[in-house]
């Protein structure tokens, strides 16, 4: 184990790692971290298959949902929507809407559309009723 400068006691692996990380961060800029992140990502993608990414995505999603509330998701959804709208034009939205509609129609039958149509009609009726009150 490495010696701790202050009182000559041995550092734990955790302490040594922290100290090394702090030294590295003082000696390198953002570009360095972007470069090693890129290399790490490329290496990881060569060594792992889709199942690996699905598994870590699932775990990450579960952890995130345990640590955040509805307000958090509303906020990041809002930010994501604003960023997307700044970066894309009407054609983009038409294309993804078409893809989504095609996928939905492949995965659902007429009963599904009747059900969501019924729900939508009821909701619209409630909104009109509330606006007229």
N, C-alpha and C positions, 0 to 999 in steps of 0.2 A: 504494500500500500504506500501511497505517497504521503509525505510528511506535510502537516499543516504548518505554515510559516509562523503562526502566532504563538503557539505554546508547545510545539514539537510533538504533538500527538498525531497519530495516524488518521488520515481522512478516510471517510467512507467512500465507496464507489460513487454514491450520489453527490457528495460534496466535491469530489474530484471532477465529476462530470459537469457540475455547475460552474466550477472554477474554469475549466477548459472552455466551456461555452461562452462565458463572459470574456475570456481572452480572445477567442475567435471573433466575437461580435465587435470588439474594439479594433481588430486588425483587418476586417473585411467590410465591404460596402454591399449595398442591395444587389448589385449586379452579380457579385460572387454567389449570393444565396439563390438568385434566380437560376444561375448556371448549374449549381449543384442540384437544385430541385429538378431542373429539366433532365439532367443525367440520371438522377434517381428514379424519376418517373418513367423514363425510357427503359431503364434496366428492369424495373418492376413489371412493366407491360410485357417485356420479353419472357419473364420468368413465371407469369401467372396467366390463367385463363379467365374467361368471362365469369365462371362460377365464383372465383376468388373475389372479383369486383362486386358481384351481386351480394356475396356474404358480408363483405366489409361495409357496403352501402346500407345493407339491412341493419347491421349493428350500429352504424353511425346514426341512422335515422331513429332507431329506438332510443339511443342515448340522448339525442337532441330532443325528442319528444318528451322524455322524462324531465329534462332540465328547463324546458321553456313552456310558456303558456300561449293561449290563443292570440294575445296581443303581439307576441313576438312574431308569430307566423303572419299576422296581418301586416306588420311593419315590413318584414322582409319581402312579402308578396307585393306590397305597394312599391318598394324600392325596385324590385325586379321588373315590375310592370312599367314603371317610369323609364328605366334604363332601356328596356326592350323597345318601347315606343319611340325613344330618341334615336335608336339605331336601325329601325326598320320602317319601311313605307307600307302603303295600303296593299300593294301586291303581296308582300310577305304574309300579311294577315289573311288575305284571301286564300293563299296557298296552304297555310297551316289549317285554316278552317275547312278547306276542302279535304285535306288529308284526315283530319279528325272526323269529319262527317262520313267519309268512306269507311274508316276503321269502325266507327260506331255502327254503321249499317251492316257491316259484315258480322259483327258480334252480337247483334240484337234482332229480335223478330218484331212483327207488327204489334204484338201485345205490349212490348216495351214502349213503343211510340204512343200507343193509346194511353198507357199509364202516365207517361210524362206530359202528354198533351192535356190530360184530365187535371193533373196537378197544376200545370201552368195556367189553365183556364180558371181554376178555383182561386189561385193566388191573385190573378189579375182582377177577378171579381171582387175579392176582398179589398184590393187597393182602390178600386173605383168606389166601392162602398165607403171606405174611410175618407176618400177625398171629397165625397159628397156630403159627409156628415158635418 
